Amino acid sequence: MTMERALRGFAGIFILISLILAYFVSLKWLWFTAFVGVNLFQSAFTNWCPMMWVLKKCGIK
């Protein structure tokens, strides 16, 4: 699995989980959704985000 595919997969999972939590628990979970979106947006320009660092530590190339 490539870094880009793993990053997209985790971002999708995080967004879906936070939307479910916002629906069932509290709307404040939408802030987490926004955080993921902002990180994806800035990584498009900088080619770096915190999740890429974590994935590299886990051995994904």
N, CA, C and O atoms as a DFTB+ gen file, in Angstrom:
244 C
 N C O
     1  1       0.851      -1.173       0.000
     2  2       0.000       0.000       0.000
     3  2       0.897       1.236       0.000
     4  3       1.884       1.304       0.734
     5  1       0.542       2.202      -0.826
     6  2       1.331       3.422      -0.898
     7  2       0.913       4.398       0.196
     8  3      -0.151       4.268       0.801
     9  1       1.775       5.369       0.430
    10  2       1.504       6.384       1.446
    11  2       0.227       7.155       1.119
    12  3      -0.587       7.416       2.004
    13  1       0.052       7.520      -0.155
    14  2      -1.113       8.312      -0.547
    15  2      -2.416       7.550      -0.333
    16  3      -3.402       8.115       0.140
    17  1      -2.417       6.273      -0.681
    18  2      -3.640       5.463      -0.502
    19  2      -3.959       5.283       0.973
    20  3      -5.120       5.368       1.374
    21  1      -2.934       5.035       1.785
    22  2      -3.153       4.872       3.223
    23  2      -3.657       6.179       3.834
    24  3      -4.558       6.173       4.672
    25  1      -3.070       7.298       3.409
    26  2      -3.487       8.595       3.935
    27  2      -4.941       8.886       3.579
    28  3      -5.710       9.324       4.434
    29  1      -5.319       8.650       2.341
    30  2      -6.721       8.864       1.936
    31  2      -7.667       7.947       2.704
    32  3      -8.754       8.363       3.105
    33  1      -7.252       6.701       2.907
    34  2      -8.087       5.765       3.647
    35  2      -8.310       6.201       5.086
    36  3      -9.439       6.186       5.577
    37  1      -7.238       6.588       5.760
    38  2      -7.374       7.046       7.137
    39  2      -8.183       8.327       7.227
    40  3      -8.995       8.487       8.137
    41  1      -7.969       9.240       6.293
    42  2      -8.738      10.490       6.299
    43  2     -10.223      10.190       6.131
    44  3     -11.054      10.778       6.823
    45  1     -10.561       9.292       5.232
    46  2     -11.957       8.924       5.035
    47  2     -12.570       8.288       6.270
    48  3     -13.702       8.595       6.644
    49  1     -11.811       7.397       6.902
    50  2     -12.304       6.745       8.121
    51  2     -12.509       7.770       9.232
    52  3     -13.535       7.752       9.912
    53  1     -11.529       8.670       9.419
    54  2     -11.646       9.695      10.461
    55  2     -12.856      10.597      10.220
    56  3     -13.571      10.943      11.161
    57  1     -13.084      10.974       8.971
    58  2     -14.217      11.842       8.662
    59  2     -15.532      11.122       8.917
    60  3     -16.442      11.692       9.519
    61  1     -15.644       9.880       8.468
    62  2     -16.885       9.137       8.699
    63  2     -17.153       8.912      10.184
    64  3     -18.288       9.053      10.640
    65  1     -16.116       8.564      10.937
    66  2     -16.284       8.354      12.378
    67  2     -16.714       9.641      13.062
    68  3     -17.604       9.628      13.913
    69  1     -16.077      10.765      12.689
    70  2     -16.435      12.016      13.340
    71  2     -17.846      12.461      12.972
    72  3     -18.532      13.066      13.796
    73  1     -18.290      12.175      11.753
    74  2     -19.666      12.495      11.380
    75  2     -20.675      11.648      12.150
    76  3     -21.727      12.140      12.558
    77  1     -20.349      10.381      12.342
    78  2     -21.225       9.511      13.140
    79  2     -21.277      10.001      14.585
    80  3     -22.348      10.053      15.188
    81  1     -20.116      10.360      15.139
    82  2     -20.087      10.877      16.509
    83  2     -20.832      12.206      16.620
    84  3     -21.488      12.465      17.629
    85  1     -20.736      13.043      15.597
    86  2     -21.465      14.318      15.618
    87  2     -22.967      14.075      15.599
    88  3     -23.717      14.809      16.242
    89  1     -23.406      13.080      14.887
    90  2     -24.836      12.790      14.796
    91  2     -25.374      12.196      16.096
    92  3     -26.445      12.576      16.568
    93  1     -24.610      11.250      16.671
    94  2     -25.106      10.527      17.833
    95  2     -24.671      11.103      19.180
    96  3     -25.357      10.891      20.181
    97  1     -23.552      11.826      19.233
    98  2     -23.014      12.271      20.514
    99  2     -23.116      13.785      20.672
   100  3     -23.860      14.278      21.520
   101  1     -22.364      14.521      19.849
   102  2     -22.333      15.971      19.986
   103  2     -21.880      16.593      18.669
   104  3     -21.015      16.050      17.982
   105  1     -22.467      17.726      18.328
   106  2     -22.073      18.425      17.109
   107  2     -20.653      18.963      17.183
   108  3     -20.080      19.339      16.161
   109  1     -20.083      19.005      18.370
   110  2     -18.709      19.477      18.516
   111  2     -17.707      18.567      17.820
   112  3     -16.578      18.985      17.561
   113  1     -18.093      17.334      17.513
   114  2     -17.219      16.434      16.776
   115  2     -16.960      16.928      15.346
   116  3     -16.025      16.464      14.693
   117  1     -17.774      17.857      14.862
   118  2     -17.543      18.416      13.530
   119  2     -16.253      19.220      13.487
   120  3     -15.694      19.430      12.410
   121  1     -15.772      19.673      14.642
   122  2     -14.478      20.348      14.683
   123  2     -13.359      19.390      14.292
   124  3     -12.390      19.795      13.650
   125  1     -13.487      18.138      14.671
   126  2     -12.496      17.134      14.266
   127  2     -12.545      16.922      12.762
   128  3     -11.504      16.781      12.119
   129  1     -13.746      16.898      12.197
   130  2     -13.901      16.784      10.751
   131  2     -13.211      17.957      10.061
   132  3     -12.513      17.775       9.063
   133  1     -13.407      19.148      10.590
   134  2     -12.765      20.332      10.022
   135  2     -11.239      20.239      10.135
   136  3     -10.526      20.629       9.211
   137  1     -10.745      19.729      11.248
   138  2      -9.303      19.564      11.437
   139  2      -8.715      18.636      10.377
   140  3      -7.665      18.926       9.804
   141  1      -9.394      17.522      10.122
   142  2      -8.926      16.586       9.099
   143  2      -8.938      17.257       7.728
   144  3      -7.995      17.108       6.951
   145  1     -10.005      17.993       7.432
   146  2     -10.100      18.679       6.149
   147  2      -9.020      19.725       5.966
   148  3      -8.446      19.836       4.883
   149  1      -8.731      20.492       7.000
   150  2      -7.678      21.508       6.916
   151  2      -6.317      20.857       6.722
   152  3      -5.498      21.355       5.950
   153  1      -6.068      19.749       7.414
   154  2      -4.800      19.048       7.228
   155  2      -4.671      18.498       5.812
   156  3      -3.590      18.559       5.227
   157  1      -5.741      17.968       5.259
   158  2      -5.691      17.485       3.878
   159  2      -5.431      18.631       2.911
   160  3      -4.659      18.485       1.963
   161  1      -6.069      19.765       3.147
   162  2      -5.897      20.927       2.287
   163  2      -4.461      21.440       2.323
   164  3      -3.866      21.691       1.275
   165  1      -3.901      21.597       3.521
   166  2      -2.535      22.105       3.605
   167  2      -1.527      21.092       3.091
   168  3      -0.478      21.479       2.576
   169  1      -1.822      19.797       3.219
   170  2      -0.883      18.798       2.715
   171  2      -0.841      18.781       1.192
   172  3       0.140      18.319       0.609
   173  1      -1.878      19.272       0.544
   174  2      -1.859      19.376      -0.911
   175  2      -0.801      20.375      -1.366
   176  3      -0.261      20.247      -2.464
   177  1      -0.501      21.363      -0.535
   178  2       0.487      22.378      -0.893
   179  2       1.867      22.083      -0.326
   180  3       2.878      22.400      -0.953
   181  1       1.914      21.479       0.858
   182  2       3.203      21.260       1.523
   183  2       3.716      19.829       1.386
   184  3       4.887      19.566       1.661
   185  1       2.859      18.906       0.965
   186  2       3.189      17.478       0.849
   187  2       3.606      16.887       2.197
   188  3       4.425      15.969       2.249
   189  1       3.042      17.414       3.281
   190  2       3.299      16.892       4.622
   191  2       2.062      17.069       5.484
   192  3       1.391      18.099       5.418
   193  1       1.770      16.076       6.280
   194  2       0.736      16.190       7.303
   195  2       1.115      15.242       8.443
   196  3       1.920      14.332       8.241
   197  1       0.556      15.436       9.620
   198  2       0.933      14.605      10.766
   199  2       0.701      13.110      10.533
   200  3       1.477      12.283      11.011
   201  1      -0.348      12.762       9.813
   202  2      -0.634      11.347       9.588
   203  2       0.429      10.694       8.716
   204  3       0.704       9.504       8.871
   205  1       1.027      11.443       7.807
   206  2       2.112      10.888       6.984
   207  2       3.297      10.498       7.856
   208  3       3.943       9.480       7.611
   209  1       3.582      11.304       8.871
   210  2       4.662      10.994       9.797
   211  2       4.360       9.688      10.546
   212  3       5.238       8.843      10.714
   213  1       3.098       9.536      10.993
   214  2       2.703       8.323      11.716
   215  2       2.798       7.105      10.803
   216  3       3.292       6.056      11.216
   217  1       2.327       7.239       9.562
   218  2       2.381       6.117       8.622
   219  2       3.812       5.708       8.304
   220  3       4.102       4.519       8.167
   221  1       4.710       6.683       8.185
   222  2       6.109       6.365       7.950
   223  2       6.694       5.586       9.121
   224  3       7.463       4.646       8.919
   225  1       6.333       5.973      10.346
   226  2       6.805       5.261      11.534
   227  2       6.283       3.825      11.577
   228  3       6.910       2.941      12.161
   229  1       5.108       3.606      10.939
   230  2       4.523       2.264      10.887
   231  2       5.081       1.421       9.749
   232  3       4.728       0.251       9.603
   233  1       5.959       2.025       8.939
   234  2       6.623       1.268       7.885
   235  2       5.976       1.335       6.518
   236  3       6.353       0.570       5.629
   237  1       5.025       2.212       6.319
   238  2       4.397       2.335       4.998
   239  2       5.266       3.241       4.142
   240  3       5.646       4.338       4.553
   241  1       5.570       2.763       2.950
   242  2       6.457       3.515       2.035
   243  2       5.637       4.421       1.137
   244  3       6.195       5.133       0.302
